[in-house]
Amino acid sequence: MSVDSTAATLTGRIDALAAALRAAGVPPERSAGLLAAAAAATMHAVMLSALLDEPLQPERPLEPVAVIEPPAAPISLAA
């Protein structure tokens, strides 16, 4: 599914949720919280869709990371 298609589908569902909340007589303060949570979830879903549509190859080869060895003897801390 393309990012545009995902965004359009989820936007339509948020609009339907808003209409259902109004029709059910849910107080605006409660509706605002629910719609804010739905909008945040939608943004995450669209971002995930965009990330999954991108090629998974890095632009440049990854370089190895140096591993730092812990000290041989434990360090005593003053109490």
N, CA, C and O of each residue as an XYZ file, in Angstrom:
316
protein
N       0.854     -1.172      0.000
C       0.000      0.000      0.000
C       0.901      1.236      0.000
O       1.851      1.303      0.779
N       0.621      2.196     -0.847
C       1.450      3.390     -0.932
C       1.176      4.320      0.248
O       0.152      4.219      0.924
N       2.116      5.216      0.468
C       1.983      6.166      1.571
C       0.748      7.038      1.375
O       0.010      7.291      2.327
N       0.519      7.500      0.142
C      -0.644      8.347     -0.127
C      -1.945      7.597      0.138
O      -2.891      8.154      0.695
N      -1.983      6.342     -0.262
C      -3.175      5.530     -0.052
C      -3.409      5.295      1.441
O      -4.541      5.372      1.920
N      -2.333      5.008      2.167
C      -2.448      4.810      3.617
C      -2.952      6.073      4.288
O      -3.852      6.020      5.126
N      -2.374      7.208      3.924
C      -2.780      8.481      4.521
C      -4.244      8.792      4.217
O      -4.981      9.223      5.104
N      -4.666      8.578      2.985
C      -6.058      8.866      2.603
C      -7.032      7.954      3.342
O      -8.075      8.403      3.816
N      -6.687      6.672      3.435
C      -7.560      5.717      4.125
C      -7.700      6.079      5.599
O      -8.809      6.108      6.133
N      -6.579      6.352      6.251
C      -6.621      6.654      7.678
C      -7.272      8.002      7.964
O      -7.942      8.159      8.985
N      -7.082      8.979      7.073
C      -7.743     10.269      7.242
C      -9.254     10.105      7.156
O      -9.997     10.718      7.922
N      -9.699      9.282      6.227
C     -11.137      9.002      6.115
C     -11.686      8.340      7.370
O     -12.811      8.618      7.786
N     -10.907      7.481      7.960
C     -11.357      6.813      9.186
C     -11.406      7.777     10.370
O     -12.285      7.669     11.226
N     -10.470      8.714     10.420
C     -10.519      9.716     11.494
C     -11.741     10.614     11.310
O     -12.410     10.963     12.283
N     -12.028     10.987     10.071
C     -13.231     11.791      9.803
C     -14.483     11.031     10.223
O     -15.399     11.617     10.801
N     -14.531      9.734      9.936
C     -15.686      8.919     10.330
C     -15.779      8.823     11.852
O     -16.876      8.854     12.409
N     -14.633      8.707     12.524
C     -14.630      8.676     13.985
C     -15.167      9.980     14.553
O     -15.965      9.969     15.490
N     -14.734     11.104     13.992
C     -15.217     12.408     14.458
C     -16.732     12.515     14.284
O     -17.433     12.998     15.173
N     -17.223     12.068     13.150
C     -18.677     12.118     12.906
C     -19.422     11.212     13.879
O     -20.477     11.586     14.391
N     -18.888     10.036     14.133
C     -19.539      9.100     15.054
C     -19.543      9.653     16.481
O     -20.525      9.498     17.208
N     -18.456     10.289     16.873
C     -18.408     10.875     18.211
C     -19.433     12.000     18.360
O     -20.105     12.110     19.385
N     -19.545     12.838     17.315
C     -20.547     13.913     17.355
C     -21.942     13.326     17.417
O     -22.772     13.772     18.209
N     -22.206     12.329     16.588
C     -23.547     11.713     16.549
C     -23.896     11.036     17.867
O     -25.067     10.981     18.241
N     -22.907     10.527     18.566
C     -23.158      9.849     19.844
C     -23.260     10.830     21.002
O     -23.558     10.429     22.127
N     -23.019     12.102     20.743
C     -23.129     13.114     21.792
C     -21.961     13.110     22.769
O     -22.109     13.543     23.912
N     -20.812     12.630     22.333
C     -19.627     12.628     23.192
C     -19.192     14.080     23.395
O     -19.133     14.850     22.436
N     -18.885     14.459     24.647
C     -18.474     15.843     24.904
C     -17.230     16.222     24.085
O     -16.342     15.394     23.884
N     -17.171     17.472     23.615
C     -16.051     17.910     22.781
C     -14.682     17.692     23.438
O     -13.713     17.365     22.752
N     -14.595     17.873     24.767
C     -13.310     17.687     25.448
C     -12.835     16.245     25.317
O     -11.654     15.994     25.080
N     -13.753     15.305     25.470
C     -13.397     13.879     25.352
C     -13.107     13.528     23.894
O     -12.174     12.778     23.607
N     -13.899     14.066     22.982
C     -13.675     13.816     21.553
C     -12.308     14.316     21.121
O     -11.613     13.655     20.349
N     -11.925     15.480     21.619
C     -10.631     16.051     21.236
C      -9.489     15.122     21.634
O      -8.544     14.934     20.868
N      -9.573     14.542     22.826
C      -8.533     13.618     23.270
C      -8.480     12.363     22.417
O      -7.400     11.900     22.051
N      -9.641     11.814     22.102
C      -9.696     10.610     21.275
C      -9.187     10.886     19.856
O      -8.449     10.084     19.285
N      -9.589     12.024     19.299
C      -9.152     12.366     17.945
C      -7.654     12.686     17.906
O      -6.979     12.392     16.920
N      -7.138     13.290     18.981
C      -5.697     13.560     19.037
C      -4.919     12.247     19.061
O      -3.897     12.118     18.387
N      -5.399     11.274     19.834
C      -4.733      9.974     19.883
C      -4.812      9.277     18.520
O      -3.842      8.664     18.074
N      -5.959      9.373     17.872
C      -6.119      8.768     16.547
C      -5.210      9.441     15.524
O      -4.642      8.772     14.661
N      -5.072     10.759     15.620
C      -4.193     11.482     14.693
C      -2.738     11.087     14.913
O      -1.991     10.911     13.951
N      -2.334     10.948     16.164
C      -0.952     10.533     16.447
C      -0.695      9.128     15.910
O       0.353      8.870     15.319
N      -1.643      8.227     16.114
C      -1.499      6.864     15.599
C      -1.435      6.871     14.074
O      -0.693      6.091     13.477
N      -2.208      7.746     13.450
C      -2.192      7.859     11.991
C      -0.834      8.336     11.496
O      -0.309      7.811     10.515
N      -0.270      9.324     12.168
C       1.050      9.818     11.763
C       2.102      8.716     11.877
O       2.972      8.591     11.016
N       2.019      7.921     12.943
C       2.963      6.812     13.094
C       2.768      5.774     11.994
O       3.745      5.249     11.460
N       1.527      5.478     11.655
C       1.250      4.486     10.611
C       1.746      4.961      9.248
O       2.299      4.173      8.481
N       1.555      6.230      8.945
C       2.017      6.771      7.666
C       3.548      6.777      7.623
O       4.143      6.460      6.592
N       4.181      7.135      8.739
C       5.646      7.126      8.787
C       6.174      5.702      8.603
O       7.140      5.493      7.870
N       5.559      4.736      9.253
C       5.974      3.345      9.106
C       5.787      2.882      7.669
O       6.644      2.188      7.122
N       4.685      3.256      7.064
C       4.435      2.897      5.669
C       5.505      3.493      4.761
O       5.989      2.831      3.843
N       5.873      4.752      5.024
C       6.907      5.406      4.210
C       8.253      4.721      4.396
O       8.991      4.532      3.429
N       8.576      4.353      5.615
C       9.848      3.688      5.875
C       9.904      2.319      5.205
O      10.951      1.918      4.696
N       8.795      1.609      5.203
C       8.774      0.293      4.599
C       8.797      0.347      3.076
O       9.202     -0.618      2.428
N       8.364      1.467      2.501
C       8.397      1.624      1.050
C       9.792      1.969      0.537
O      10.087      1.766     -0.641
N      10.657      2.494      1.419
C      12.004      2.878      1.010
C      12.885      1.638      0.896
O      12.656      0.643      1.583
N      13.891      1.702      0.027
C      14.833      0.584     -0.033
C      15.574      0.453      1.299
O      15.861      1.451      1.961
N      15.873     -0.760      1.673
C      16.496     -1.000      2.959
C      18.020     -0.961      2.915
O      18.670     -1.304      3.903
N      18.597     -0.554      1.796
C      20.044     -0.496      1.680
C      20.538      0.879      2.103
O      19.979      1.893      1.686
N      21.593      0.926      2.937
C      22.139      2.231      3.324
C      22.801      2.903      2.130
O      23.203      2.238      1.176
N      22.910      4.232      2.190
C      23.525      4.993      1.099
C      25.014      4.695      0.982
O      25.562      4.709     -0.120
N      25.661      4.430      2.086
C      27.074      4.090      2.063
C      27.272      2.876      2.965
O      26.468      2.636      3.865
N      28.318      2.121      2.735
C      28.537      0.940      3.573
C      28.714      1.333      5.045
O      29.293      2.371      5.367
N      28.210      0.491      5.903
C      28.360      0.742      7.333
C      29.784      0.427      7.760
O      30.377     -0.551      7.305
N      30.323      1.257      8.631
C      31.670      1.041      9.137
C      31.590      0.320     10.479
O      30.661      0.552     11.252
N      32.551     -0.547     10.759
C      32.521     -1.243     12.048
C      32.676     -0.263     13.209
O      33.324      0.776     13.082
N      32.082     -0.606     14.314
C      32.133      0.224     15.509
C      33.153     -0.368     16.465
O      33.172     -1.578     16.686
N      34.001      0.480     17.032
C      34.994      0.008     17.988
C      34.301     -0.381     19.294
O      33.403      0.314     19.770
N      34.737     -1.503     19.858
C      34.187     -1.964     21.131
C      35.151     -1.559     22.230
O      36.345     -1.851     22.156
N      34.642     -0.897     23.235
C      35.474     -0.468     24.353
C      35.383     -1.532     25.442
O      34.301     -1.856     25.931
N      36.544     -2.067     25.806
C      36.594     -3.101     26.838
C      36.454     -2.459     28.216
O      37.013     -1.389     28.455
N      35.710     -3.103     29.131
C      35.607     -2.571     30.490
C      36.941     -2.711     31.212
O      37.758     -3.549     30.831
N      37.178     -1.908     32.245
C      38.437     -2.024     32.991
C      38.567     -3.410     33.617
O      37.572     -4.050     33.957
N      39.821     -3.861     33.763
C      40.075     -5.201     34.303
C      39.650     -5.297     35.766
O      39.054     -6.296     36.169
N      39.945     -4.281     36.560
C      39.599     -4.322     37.981
C      38.401     -3.395     38.225
O      38.276     -2.351     37.585
N      37.519     -3.788     39.160
C      36.374     -2.914     39.452
C      36.857     -1.586     40.060
O      37.876     -1.533     40.749
N      36.132     -0.570     39.795
C      36.438      0.759     40.326
C      35.696      0.924     41.622
O      34.484      0.711     41.671
N      36.400      1.306     42.692
C      35.714      1.507     43.964
C      35.258      2.962     44.055
O      36.001      3.882     43.712
N      34.059      3.148     44.509
C      33.486      4.475     44.636
C      33.420      4.853     46.106
O      33.110      4.011     46.950
N      33.706      6.106     46.420
C      33.613      6.569     47.804
C      32.150      6.710     48.176
O      31.333      7.164     47.374
N      31.832      6.323     49.377
C      30.445      6.401     49.836
C      30.166      7.689     50.514
O      29.043      7.919     50.962
